[in-house]
Amino acid sequence: MVRVKSRYLLCEINVTDRSRLLLLDDRAVAAAVRASVARMHGDYGAALCSIRFSVKYLNAHTGIVFLRFPKKCYRLLWSALPFITCIENRGQKIPCFLNCLHVGGTIRTCQKFLIRYNTQQLHRMLPKCKNEEEKHEIQKAILNCTLTKRNKEAFEDEFGSDKEDDSDDDNDEEEEEEEE
């Protein structure tokens, strides 16, 4: 059996009103991409887009999309993305454009790039915080979502913990370390 290779495009959907992102779903994004490819590259592009093209992931809160294309034609399909000016979903047109952030051979490489990209964005946003409390809350929220227990403990040691220490949690962590 021959393995068919794919390319994954990590794109960001940019809209003027961030609340409009919640109206998007993966079928609407896929339809917009297919329509754009058909407009730009005709029947040939539409046929390529019908073979193994899919929206693998869509985060409606952040506007991040993973698109999967066959490796042999991803450049042709990639070239049609700038011509998407709106996405229609449930009778509503959402004006937007797609910004391609990364092209990868696997979803995992795109996820790694997305982590680095979000870290860079965080470092750009933190200096714009109005006070230390706001800055601390943003850092805490991000780290609670993405870090393991050990890294979270290091953060809490550095910035202080909001909750009282529980002896049960310490014992559980010591047992986990012994098992490793």
C-alpha positions as CSV (number, residue, x, y, z in Angstrom):
1,M,0.0,0.0,0.0
2,V,1.3,3.4,-1.0
3,R,1.4,6.1,1.6
4,V,-0.1,9.3,0.3
5,K,1.6,12.4,1.8
6,S,-0.2,15.5,2.8
7,R,0.7,19.1,3.8
8,Y,-1.0,21.0,6.6
9,L,-1.5,24.7,6.4
10,L,-1.8,26.5,9.7
11,C,-3.9,29.6,9.1
12,E,-5.3,32.4,11.1
13,I,-8.7,33.8,10.3
14,N,-8.6,37.6,10.7
15,V,-11.9,39.5,11.2
16,T,-12.6,43.0,12.4
17,D,-15.1,41.9,15.1
18,R,-13.7,39.0,17.1
19,S,-17.1,37.9,18.3
20,R,-18.0,37.0,14.7
21,L,-15.4,34.2,14.8
22,L,-17.9,32.2,17.0
23,L,-20.2,32.0,14.0
24,L,-17.7,30.0,12.0
25,D,-17.7,26.2,11.6
26,D,-15.4,23.9,9.7
27,R,-17.9,23.2,6.8
28,A,-18.2,27.0,6.1
29,V,-14.4,27.4,6.0
30,A,-14.0,24.3,3.7
31,A,-16.7,25.7,1.4
32,A,-15.0,29.1,1.2
33,V,-11.6,27.5,0.4
34,R,-13.2,25.2,-2.3
35,A,-15.0,28.2,-3.8
36,S,-11.8,30.3,-3.9
37,V,-9.8,27.5,-5.5
38,A,-12.5,26.9,-8.1
39,R,-12.6,30.7,-8.9
40,M,-8.8,31.0,-9.2
41,H,-7.8,27.7,-10.8
42,G,-11.0,26.5,-12.5
43,D,-12.0,22.9,-12.9
44,Y,-8.5,21.6,-12.4
45,G,-8.2,23.4,-9.0
46,A,-11.7,22.3,-8.0
47,A,-10.9,18.7,-8.8
48,L,-7.7,18.8,-6.7
49,C,-9.5,20.4,-3.9
50,S,-12.1,17.6,-3.9
51,I,-9.3,15.0,-3.4
52,R,-8.3,14.6,0.3
53,F,-8.8,18.3,1.2
54,S,-10.2,18.8,4.7
55,V,-10.4,21.2,7.6
56,K,-8.7,19.2,10.4
57,Y,-9.1,21.7,13.2
58,L,-10.9,25.0,13.7
59,N,-10.8,27.0,16.9
60,A,-13.6,29.5,16.7
61,H,-12.3,31.4,19.7
62,T,-8.8,32.1,18.4
63,G,-9.5,31.8,14.6
64,I,-6.8,29.1,14.1
65,V,-7.4,26.6,11.3
66,F,-5.5,23.5,10.2
67,L,-6.1,22.7,6.5
68,R,-4.9,19.4,5.0
69,F,-4.0,19.2,1.3
70,P,-2.3,16.6,-0.9
71,K,1.4,17.3,-1.0
72,K,1.6,17.4,-4.8
73,C,-0.9,20.3,-5.1
74,Y,-0.7,22.3,-1.8
75,R,1.0,25.3,-3.5
76,L,-1.7,25.6,-6.1
77,L,-4.4,25.5,-3.4
78,W,-2.3,27.7,-1.0
79,S,-2.2,30.4,-3.7
80,A,-6.0,30.7,-3.6
81,L,-6.2,31.5,0.1
82,P,-5.5,35.3,-0.2
83,F,-8.6,35.6,-2.4
84,I,-11.0,34.6,0.4
85,T,-12.6,37.8,1.5
86,C,-15.6,36.5,3.4
87,I,-17.0,33.2,4.7
88,E,-20.7,32.5,4.5
89,N,-22.3,30.5,7.3
90,R,-26.0,30.2,8.1
91,G,-26.9,32.9,5.7
92,Q,-24.5,35.4,7.3
93,K,-21.4,36.7,5.5
94,I,-18.4,37.2,7.7
95,P,-15.8,39.5,6.1
96,C,-12.4,38.1,6.8
97,F,-9.1,37.0,5.3
98,L,-6.9,34.0,5.9
99,N,-3.3,34.6,7.0
100,C,-1.1,31.5,6.5
101,L,1.3,31.1,9.4
102,H,3.0,27.8,8.7
103,V,3.2,24.9,6.3
104,G,4.1,21.6,7.8
105,G,4.2,17.9,6.8
106,T,2.4,16.8,10.0
107,I,-0.1,18.2,12.4
108,R,2.4,17.8,15.1
109,T,4.9,20.2,13.5
110,C,2.1,22.7,13.0
111,Q,1.1,22.4,16.7
112,K,4.8,23.0,17.7
113,F,4.9,26.1,15.6
114,L,1.6,27.3,17.0
115,I,3.0,27.0,20.6
116,R,6.0,29.1,19.6
117,Y,3.8,31.6,17.8
118,N,1.5,32.0,20.7
119,T,4.5,32.4,23.0
120,Q,5.8,35.2,20.8
121,Q,2.3,36.8,20.8
122,L,2.2,36.6,24.6
123,H,5.5,38.3,24.9
124,R,4.2,41.1,22.6
125,M,1.0,41.5,24.6
126,L,2.4,41.4,28.2
127,P,4.3,44.8,28.0
128,K,1.0,46.4,27.0
129,C,-0.8,45.3,30.3
130,K,-1.9,48.3,32.4
131,N,-0.8,46.9,35.8
132,E,1.1,44.0,37.4
133,E,-2.1,42.4,38.6
134,E,-3.5,42.1,35.0
135,K,-0.1,40.9,33.8
136,H,0.0,38.2,36.5
137,E,-3.5,37.0,35.7
138,I,-2.7,36.6,32.0
139,Q,0.5,34.7,32.8
140,K,-1.3,32.5,35.2
141,A,-4.2,31.7,32.8
142,I,-1.8,30.8,30.0
143,L,0.4,28.6,32.3
144,N,-2.6,26.8,33.8
145,C,-3.6,25.8,30.4
146,T,-0.3,24.6,29.0
147,L,2.1,23.6,31.6
148,T,2.7,20.3,33.4
149,K,2.5,20.2,37.2
150,R,6.3,20.6,37.7
151,N,6.4,23.8,35.6
152,K,3.3,25.1,37.2
153,E,4.9,24.6,40.6
154,A,8.0,26.6,39.5
155,F,5.7,29.4,38.3
156,E,3.9,29.4,41.7
157,D,7.2,29.4,43.6
158,E,8.3,32.4,41.5
159,F,5.1,34.5,41.7
160,G,3.4,33.0,44.7
161,S,0.4,30.8,45.0
162,D,-3.3,31.9,45.4
163,K,-4.3,28.8,47.2
164,E,-3.1,27.2,50.5
165,D,-0.8,24.3,50.2
166,D,-2.4,20.9,50.5
167,S,-0.3,18.1,51.9
168,D,-2.3,15.6,49.9
169,D,-1.1,17.2,46.6
170,D,2.5,17.1,47.7
171,N,2.3,13.4,48.5
172,D,0.6,12.6,45.2
173,E,3.4,14.4,43.3
174,E,6.1,12.6,45.2
175,E,4.5,9.3,44.4
176,E,4.4,10.2,40.7
177,E,8.1,11.1,40.7
178,E,9.0,7.8,42.4
179,E,7.0,5.9,39.7
180,E,9.0,7.6,36.9
